[in-house]
Each structure stands twice: as structure tokens, then as C-alpha cells.
């Protein structure tokens, strides 16, 4: 089992890989790309719902803290 620090580092790396414009946030297009890599059949509606749920502060972007919280949920 990996320690929590290495798990956080893996999630941060995943975030950075998907922040393709390098602005420190994941926008909807970047999120959709990530999710379709995981499941290419994911509908636009499902993507929209997921994005809104992860974007806790409702600013239209997923920041690293929101991403970590979401990805770390069991």
C-alpha cells in the first residue's frame, strides 16, 4: 500500500498532465478529455454533472484542492 504522500504526488501529477494549458486549473474541456480517456462513452450530460460536482467553489474551473478532494474520495 502506498503512503498518503506518494498518493497525493500521483494525483498532483495527474492534475498537471491534464492542465494542458498550464494555467493551474482544469477547465471543462480538459476535464472532459480526462474523463473520456477513462470512459470514451461518457455522455456530455454526465460530464457536465461531474464537473459541477467537483467544482465546489463554482468558479467554472477545477483547482488542485478540488481535484485532490474528488480523486481521493473512496
C-alpha positions, 0 to 999 in steps of 0.5 A: 500500500502506498503512503498518503504522500506518494498518493497525493504526488500521483494525483498532483501529477495527474492534475498537471498532465491534464492542465494542458494549458498550464494555467493551474486549473482544469477547465471543462474541456480538459476535464472532459478529455480526462474523463473520456480517456477513462470512459470514451462513452461518457455522455456530455450530460454526465460530464457536465454533472461531474464537473459541477460536482467537483467544482465546489467553489463554482468558479467554472474551473477545477483547482488542485484542492478540488481535484485532490478532494474528488480523486481521493474520495473512496 
